[in-house]
């Protein structure tokens, strides 16, 4: 009678399981899938270009700047002249009343450099509008960077969990074979099935998280939330530690932060406004010229005149000076407060990034190799029947959790880096 096949020997079975688990231990970047060239989302530079081009917020800011540029020309222009048409009587002692017409033009001329000061105020508003546009762009870029990193993290987490799901599914098949041959227990089969169900539920949760990240990224790109996105290929590398020195970052922020630039523009506008309030004590001049038509009752005549605004409303002008001085002091104080806030946020973000980087290095260089070694040892012991399946599943589960933790750590680093770059007003 031929002998019934009783399954692979324990050594071969252990090697098969080891090969399956080794597949799960391969780093994700070594098993990249082909990237679709039709849809955005593969690289951060690609999605940033789309966001800058299609953002309605940036378009609105550009229009605000265009309006501010027009106000510079308005501020430097003279007011419209005034035309007066007067019907009057010719002076005479007796006889019938006779009419004359007077056609007069009046033009007001602000003196003492008031037009230049108004133009300076408007130019400062242009600078502030441009700084606001840059601030809006910096905030948009930060949001896109964080959304892209979250999309990348969710995609990688799904692939890691799917790999683990396949491995546990194969281990469950092996445990069923062992149970059928009387080499294993039914409890091992149940444990493997429970782990498969748990991983299926985890994949559903991660798929939901990825769809949310994709919807958020699409919204920032001004696309439908369910528009297709390519698989993300990589995240940005971190800058060297020397570039994250708080003093160096703060110096860059003083030069490039758009909020500080807007504060400087507000100070310039307030300074011009205070100077203008001081000049309002000096009168403006109005010139007028008129032609007289006596309607056939005498030769035509001409008139000319000069009018001055007399600053007799002392309370009004003093209040204007106090208002302008208070606005200047407020702009300076507000600018100082913003700088202090940026300094604190930069220091905190740099410290958080340094801590996240050290944590990631520890996970990558120590915890991951230790967990992989523990898993290999458990697989070998399970192949010889010396280790329980529950212990192998726990080791693989711990390794998978470690990978997810590393992905979360990488996301934190990208988020902290995006915040630092928004605060300094540029990429590191």
C-alpha angles and dihedrals in degrees: 000000000000115000116249114244108255098193131265119321116264094256093053091044090053091050091052092052091045090054092051093049091046087059089059090048093057110107114255095238090062091062103047119163124226112277121230110238094198099066127053122240103081095103136020093233090058096052092043091055090052093046093052092047099046105030111124090202092060091046090053091049090051089054090049089054091049090053091049090052089054090052090060090063090044092052093052095048128096117245117258114277120247125233121205125192113194129185111205141162125258110244110249135144099225143002131061121328114268126198132226129186124220119199110193134180122198128192126185118215119195108215138192094055095297093137091052091051091050089049090050089052091051092046089053088052089054089053090048092049091051090048090050089052090052090048090052090049092049091051091048092049091050091051092049092048092051093044092049091049090049091049090050092048093050092048093050092045091054092051092048092050092045090054090051090047091056092048094050090046090056091046089052089055090051091049090052090051090050091049091049089053093048092247097110140035131254088238090067090055091051092048092052091048091049090051090051091053092047092051091048089055091048091052090053090051092049092047089055090049091050092050089052092050091048091050091050092049093047091051090054088051091052090244131128109281091239095048113130119261129197121243109272111247103196146335126241119278116247119253120248117278092248090064090058097062106132093226091052092046092050091051089053090047091054089055101038112021107114094208090058089046089053089051091052090051091051090052090051091049092048091048090053089047092054091049089049091052089053091050092052087081087070114079125243120225131233120198123197136184128186140187120215121213112192092190096238096315096102144340119305117263141201137221134193131182146173125216128189131197107233112212097223095138094088095167091055095052094043090052090050090053093049091048093050093047091049091049091052093049091047092051092050093047092046091051091051092049092051091051091052091048092050091048091054094045092048092051092048094046092047091050092048091050092049090050093047091049092053091047091051092049091052092050093047099042103034117010096044095051091045093051092046090050090050090050094050090050092050093048092052091048092048090052090058094041093249097113128052119242089236090063092050092048090049091051092050091045091052090049091050091049089050091055091050089049090052090051090050089049091052090050091052090052092051091047092050091046091051090051092051092049091051090052095049093042099238148045123290 
